[in-house]
Amino acid sequence: MTPLVLFVCHANTARSVMAHVILERMLEACGARARVRSAGIANYARDGMLPSLDARIVLREEGIQLGEDTLTSTDLRRHPELLQEAAVILTMTAEQREIVRGLPDTGRAPIYTLGEFAGDEDDIADPAMQGEDAFRAARDAIRRCLEKSLPRLLEVLQR
């Protein structure tokens, strides 16, 4: 089975969606085979929510067109199979990492914050309701972490 990278944030409408599509693009560019999914862990996470308009705007600036029907949110608590299938789970914050670690269905996949996996202890701050500049900052932090950690990620995916 093709290995799975799972990104987790609160609602799965901004940060984890941005990480999801940015990593897909990076994997495609280097010819790596992996599945990428994202999900929300908060009590208000719901299946089928649309990606944030601000997230779609700042992704478009990077040449990533994310339509309303391209990707919708996933409630991780309703889809524990993602935890079982994951080769690695990357959260946006330490709080989210601890919530995922506490779930009963967590498989054997290592769980890190994206910053931690990249060798940086910083969380990726939630840009919700803070405007496009906050979304740009989150997008840029996510991209930097993914670029920095891509060799490590490719190694994990080959196991």
Buried (B, 14 or more C-beta within 10 A) or exposed (E): EEBBBBBBBBBBBBBBBBBBBBBBBBBEEEEBEBBBBBBBBBEEBBEEBBBBEBBBBBBEEBEBEBEEEEBBBBBBBEBBEBBEBBBBBBBBBBEBBEBBEEBEEBBEBEBBBBBBBBEBEBBBBBBBEEEBEBBBBBBEBBBBBBEBBBEBBBEBBEE
